[in-house]
């Protein structure tokens, strides 16, 4: 059964963003929210194989897709849905950074569709994808079996956090376990290393890179006329971000820059739609981790001591909580190296 038969038509108001937003599509992988005419946010669902959020932006003559999901099958579904929305033809797919959950849908788009990234991100994809895919072939099947057995034997409340975490990780590892068979890495072929407009009659579309942040090279997509920002993984909403490939000082600078933009709606890399305040919350999280790591260092604690530190209150309910410890250890190790 094709997912698009599930087309829904109901309207809700998301209070954090003052505008009325319409859910126009929902499937096990993702749901699509219309932000304004011609601009949509695709929000990943726990239990699905999209894993990251994606943007759809029609400038009135061509459509850009911002990030392309982990699973080619989810990207294929996205392509089918976009075809039914009656938008301008897809001309560009943007990769915000090199992480696999943002790039592996690239391969479903025709060769005429240009893949945009920074030139460094293209190099990182070329360098890391063969290594990652080989490693996934070795470790992902066992992790999938672990979460699959938890899923099959779970007897508790299906609304419980524990079950939601199982729902989230199971398809992630299932997709990675298949990656060596499914992935034909498509490397970006059009580069934006500073900023470039992709304007059309309907709106201005600005792609900007300030370099290092969540990774060695990140870019964002900004719609100045609509006050909408697609951040990639520079911003997670109510999820612990992954700091392990990050450059903390640059990341904070990047967030300062994002905050200087005129924004009403933020589409984060992971988690639900946010507002301008989501940028500030992300910076606060990074500062909190830094403070904890500095405190450990001042007290002469060792790396293992991080395991005794509890997740601070504001972040206790955030998803991806296993990232907290790795983020703290990563930040502490950075201080040690200085
Ligand atoms: Zn990432």
Boltz pocket constraint, residues with backbone or C-beta under 6 A from the ligand:
constraints:
  - pocket:
      binder: B
      contacts: [[A, 97], [A, 99], [A, 214], [A, 233], [A, 242]]
      max_distance: 6.0
